[in-house]
Amino acid sequence: MLLPNLDTPPVVFVLALVAQGLAAFVGDLAHRRKRSLRQGERHYFDTIQTATLTLMALIIGFTFSMAVNRYDQRSTLEGAESNAIGTAYLRAALLPGDVGSRTRELLKKYLDLRIAFYQEGDAGRAAEISKQTALVQNELWGAVLPAASSQQTPTMALVLSSLNDVIDSQGSTQAAWLNRIPGGAWAMMGLMAIICNLLVGYSERHTGELSLFVLPLIMSIAFFLIADLENPRGGVIQVQPQNLLAALQSMKAP
């Protein structure tokens, strides 16, 4: 089963709607060509249909919860990054002479890159920003290590610990952005959705054909929301670097 481009939620919505709509139509066509279900068969079919739809609802709810948790995690880590950078910037003032000034300038540059990473919608450009971020991290360590080697004091240890927190927070953010709902889970959910719509299409009903597209539409909207929430870049609902922007403003304040 081919998976849609999960980084484009509108594509997920359209493909899900088309696939489920076709499944409901095929089920309805199959029902029209078969004899009506007997009483016992209808009861058994209704039981299967109800159980399948209930299971589908549980799967969508569970997957939606996963997407929301991932969004919350990315939002929390953005705030943690801002705090780590802000703390390191304040503690860099404890460094002697030009080392402190150089470190603070590098932290400003680093903060600009982190804001750009959050705001960048193109994955290729974001990867380039990540490479530049790694280079600035190396520059930060290179600027502080000579002073740390010559002055092994509690104050220097505090500054090094702050810089280490800055790098660790960026690594945690990167891991959270890479943590996505597995493609296998999407495939199984899509297959279940198609089966549900086949059953709905095959079932006996007293409404028009338009009712066949109600369930596909509702489930496609749910798929869109899941794809959008768990997509860290390019979706409608995104984590904005509000805390990082606030930290940048405080650094630029006189």
N, C-alpha and C positions, 0 to 999 in steps of 0.2 A: 504494500500500500504506500503510495507516494505521499509524502508529507508536504503541506504548504509551507511557504516562507513564514516561519513563526515570528520573524522580526518585523513583519508587516501585518499588524492586526486586521486592517481592512481586507487583506487578501484571505486571511483565515475566515473572516465573516462571510465573504462571497463564496468561497469554495465550500464551506460548511453548509451554507444555505442551498447551494445548487445540488450538492451530493445528497443531502437529506430530502430535499424536495423531489428529486428523481426517485429516491428510495420509496417515498410515500406514494408517488405515482405508480411505480412498478407494483407495489403491494395492492393498490386499488385495482389496477389492471388485472392482476392475478385473481383477485376476489371476483371480479365481474365474469371471468371465464370459468369459474368453478361453481359447483352447486352450493347452495346455502348450507351453513353448518347446522347439524342436528343439535338438539338441546344439550346433550351430554358433551358433544364436541365444543359447542359454544362456551359452556361453563369452563372446560379445560383451557380453551384458548384465552378466555378472559382472565383466568388465573395467571397464565404465562405472561400475558401482556401487562397485567398490573405489576407482577413481580419484576419484569424487565424494566418498566418505566421507573419503578421505585429504586431499583439498583442504579439506573442511569442518573437519577436525581442525587443519590448518595455520592456517586463518582464525581459528578460536576461540583457538588458542594465541597467534597474533599479537595479536589484540584483547585477550586477557587480559594479555599483556605490556604493552600500551599502558596499560591500566587500573592495573596495578601501578606502572608508572613515574610515572603521574600522582599516585597516592597517596603514593609516596616523595617526589616533588617537593613536595607540600603539607606533608608532615611535616618535610622539610628546611627549608623556608621558615619554618615556625613557629618552629624553633630560631633561625634567622637574625633573625627579628623580635625574639625575646626578647633576643638578644645586642645588637642595635642599640639597643633601648629601655634596656636596663641600662647600656650604655656612655654613652648620652646623659644618663641620670639622674646618673651619677657625675660626668661632666664639667660638668654644670650647676652643680655646687658651686663651679666656678671663676668663675662670673659674679658681678658685684658686687652687694652689698646685696639689695634686694627682688627684683631681676630673677632671681637664682638661685633664690630661694624660690618665686617665681611659676612659673618654668619647671619646677621639680621637681613642684609640685602639678599642673600641667597634664599632665606626663608620667604621673603616677599616674592621672589621669582618662583619659588616652589608653589606658593599659594596661588599665584596666577595660573600656573599649569594645572593645578587641581581643579580650579574653577572652570578652566577651559575643557577639562576632561568631562566634567558633569554636563556642560552645556553643548558639547559637540554631538551632533546627530549622525555624523558619518563614522562608521566603525574603523575604516582605514585611517582616517585622520586621528581618531582617538588612540589608535595603536601607536602612531607617531608621537603623540603627546605623552604616552606612557614611557616611550623610550627617552624622551627629553627629561621626564620626571626622574627616571633612574640615573641619568647623568648628573642632575642637580643633587640628588641624594649622595652620590659619590663625591661631589664637590663639597657638600656640607661636612662629610666625614674628613675629607682632606684638609679642610680649613681648620677643623677643631683638633685633630689628632696630634699635631706637633705640640700645641699648648697643653694638651692632656698628658702627653708623655713627660713633659718637663715639670708639670704642676699636678701631681696626683693628690688633689685635695678633695674634701667632701663637696665643695662647691662645684668643682669640675665634674665630679661624678654625677651630681644633680643635673648639670647641663647635658652630659652624655646620655643620661637616662631619658631626658626629654626628647633629644634627637632620635633616640631609639624608638620612643613611643610614636613619633611622627612617621617613621618608616614602617613600623608594625601596623599602624592604623591604615596606611595606604595599602598594605598587603591584605588586610582583612577586607577592605572595600573591594579590591580587585577580585578576591575569592567570592564575595557575595554577588558581584556582577556576573561572574562566570557560572554561578550556581543557578541553573535553569531547570524547568520541568523536563524530564527526559523525553526524547522523541518517542520512545516506546509507549509511554503513558499517553501521549497525544494520539498515537495510532490506535491503541486499545479503546480510548474514549471515542474516537471517530467511528470505529467499527461498531461499538455499542450503540451509538447514535443512529447509524444506518439501520441496524437491526430493529431498533425501537420504531423508526419511521416505517419500515416494512410492515411491522405488525399493526401499526395504526392504520396504514393504508389498506391492509387486508381485512381489518375488522369491519363488522356491519355497523352502519351509522345511518342517521336520518337527516344529516345536514348535507350541504352542497360540497362540491370539490374544493372550494376555497378553504374549507376547514382543514384540508390536508396540509396546508402550508403554515398553519398556526404553530404547531409544534416545531417544525424546522426553523421558523423565524425566532421563536423564543430560545431554542437551544443554540442557534447561531449567535445571538446576542450574548449569551453566557460564554460561548467560546471566545468571542471578541474581547469581552472584559477580562477573561483569564489571560489571553495572549497579551493584552495591553498592560495589565498589572505586572506580569512577570517579565516584560520586555524593558530592560533598563535604559534603552536608548531608542528614540524614534516613536514611542507610543504617545497617546494622548495624555495619559497620567504618568508623569515623570517626577523623580526626586529632584527638586531644585536646590542648588547650593546656597541656600539662604544664610546658613551659619558661616560658611566660608566667605561669602560676600561681606557679612557683618564684620568678620575678623579682619578682612582686607581694609575696610573703612576705618577700623580702630587703629590699624598700623599706620595709615596715612594721616591720621589726625595729629595735629601739632602738639 
